[in-house]
């Protein structure tokens, strides 16, 4: 979900009121640092999990028992 311009403006104004003009850049820097750390940790978790082996299912025509319409296969 993308933020509209009005929503983004309200978030910035609320941030200015809560943190003050001088503390806001440091807070945004810390937020960006936390986001990068979270992203790198999530990537490390994904890299640790091995991919499942691919299975190949082979079927011969005589293995088919019945068609979808209920008739026996030939």
N, C-alpha and C positions, 0 to 999 in steps of 0.2 A: 504494500500500500504506500503510495507516494504522498508526501505532505504537500498540501496546497500552500500557496504563498501566504495566505492569511494565517494558517496554522503555524507556519514557520516563524512568522513575525511575532505571534503571540508567545511562542516558546522563547524566542530571543528576549522579548521584553520581560517575561517572567524570570529568565536567567539573570538579567540585569538587576531586577528588583531584589532577587534573593541573594545573589552573590556580590553585587556591587561591580562597578566598572573596572576596578583594578584587579579583582580576584577572578574575573571571568576568563581571561586568557589562560591562566594557570589551570583552572578547572577543565577547560576544553582540552588542554594539553594532556592532563591526566586521563580524561575520558578517551582520547585517541590512543594513548599508551595502553590502557586497559583493553581497548578493542583489538589492538594488534596482538597483545599477549593472548587473549581469548582465541583469536583466529589461528595463531601459531599452535596453541595447545590442541585445538580441534583438529588441525591438519596432522599433528603428531599422532593423535589417537587414530585417525583414519589410516595413517601409514603403518601403524602397528598391527592392524587387523588384516590377516591374509585373505586374499580373494578366494572364493569357493572354486573348486575344480569344476570345469565344464563337463556336463554329461551329455552323451550322444545316445539317443534312443533310435534303434534301428527296428523297422517292422517290415515284414514280408507281406505280400498280398494275402497269403493264406492265413496270416495271423488275424485278419479282420473277421469278426464273428457276425456282426449284423450291421446293416446300414442305419442311418438315422430314421428313415421312414418305416423301420420295423421289418423290412424284407431281409431275408438271409443273403449273405454275400456269396458271390460265385467264385 
